[in-house]
């Protein structure tokens, strides 16, 4: 029988459609063909991108905007928002508007065009995560920005336009509604029980282990109770921390280990699927929160959102999270 599950944080309902149940292996899609043509993210092509705003790995004596880097961050050539100008908030009758002010950056994760994030070593992936932190710490000095969204689109089905491994960052003048819903849901739990709901979830998943995929000293990886799509996977710190950018490099190294393991397991289980991941963190300049807990959500692009989902707000997932977690535990990470 189908199972209706309620997300304990935001209250969103999900249908686990066991009547449509498919084996996890049935969700494997053919590999996407690589795109031909010159890659602007490869070494030697630095003049094809805007000037870098952050770089790691290049010797200090080497010239900027040239080869020799291990991680490189540049403004997006086709930004969703522009950094120059004022917000100019105003009303148009009952409507509100402001100028599209923000920052949109590309974080090139490796100089090697053939490697993806799952192929990076722990030290290499740690440098990528540290670049996320460095850019947040820099951009939060701009008082126009209230939230920074870090995300990755891997593969055409997940919205990627270039094959070279990269993530993106968008600094926004508003806090996204989905983030507000998470923060408010976490606050309600804290006001009622005086505990962080994410800490409670981590404790329960480690105890029950039915949805647990992996853990190390500082991070736990699991399939959430009410996943919106097959093989949705969360990476959550065991230690309470509301802001991603507050993490020291030694814990980012353990996050890198957990993230790399997760991506390799998903690739092995599902034939290297397209996916998105999003870093959920506390808004900029907000005080450290006892109720909110930063985390990473990884969403393989295996199903499509259709009319029922758009009309109801419900998501239909044909793979129970317990089955997904068991399948991932059974493959090499």
Buried (B, 14 or more C-beta within 10 A) or exposed (E): EEEEBEBBBBEBEBBBBBEEEEEBEEBBBEEBEEEEEEBBBBBEEBEEBBEBBBBBBBEEEEEEBBBBBBBBBBBBEEBEBEBEEEBEEEEEEEEEEEBEBBBBBBBBBBBBBEBBBBBBEBEBBBBBBBBBBBBBEBBBEBEBBBBBBBBBBBBBBBBBEBBBBBBBBBBBBBBBEEBBBBBBBBBBBBEEEEBBBBBBBBEBBEEEEBBBBBBBEBBBBBBBBBBBBBBBBBBBBBEBBBBBBBBEEEBBBBBBBBBBBBBBBBBBBBEBBBBBBBBBBBBBEBEEBBBBBBBBBBBBBBBEEEEEBEEEEBBBBBBBBBBBBBBBBEBEB
